[in-house]
Amino acid sequence: MTDQQPHFEELLNQLDQVVQQLEQGNLSLDQSLTAYEQGVRLSKHCQQLLDQAQQRIQVLQNDGSNA
């Protein structure tokens, strides 16, 4: 299956790379804006994955307390 979504760790690594590029300060303004936009998208995607994981944990905890 080639349509697989990247794993959280891969997204976090990409986000870290974007942050490093921005911190180095070697990008033009346009490149910086593009990198920032990419960082925001990656951050939102990571947050969605974390929210999904938290929901799964809550379901598991609720199932355990109902047993």
N, C-alpha and C positions, 0 to 999 in steps of 0.2 A: 504494500500500500504506500504510494508516494505522496498522498495527501495528508499525511500525519502532521499534526500540529507540533511545533517544537516543544520540548520539555521545559519546565520552569527553569531548570539550571542553565539550559542553553540561552534562554531569553535573558536571564540575569547576567550571564557572561557577556552577551551582546550589549546590554545596558551599561555594564562596567566599561566596555571598550569605548562606547560613545562618551561616557563621562570623562574617561582619560583623554580622549581627543579634545574635548572641550576645555579641560583643565590645562592642557599643554599650550593653548592659545595660538596655535599655528594655522588655524583655519581662517579663511576669509569670512566676512559677515554672512554672505549667502551660504557658505558651507556650514557655518556655525548654526544658522537658523535651521537648515536642513537636518543637521545632527541633533539639534534640540528637539525638533518635531519627532524625529525617530525615537529619541529617548522618551518622550512623553508617551508615544504609542507603546513602546516596550514596557514602560512602567505601568500603564493601564492594563496591558495584557497580563503582566505578572500579578497585579492586584486581583484580576478576575480569577486567575488560577488559584491564588491563595484563598479567595472567598469560596470557591468551589470546594477546596480541600477542607475548609472550616465547616462548610455545610455537611460534607460527608462525615466528618468527625462527630458533629452534633447528632446526625442520624444514628450513627453507631452507638453513641452514648445513650441516646434515648431508647434505642432497642435494648441495650443492656440493662437499663433501669426498669424496663417493663417486664423483664423476664422473671 
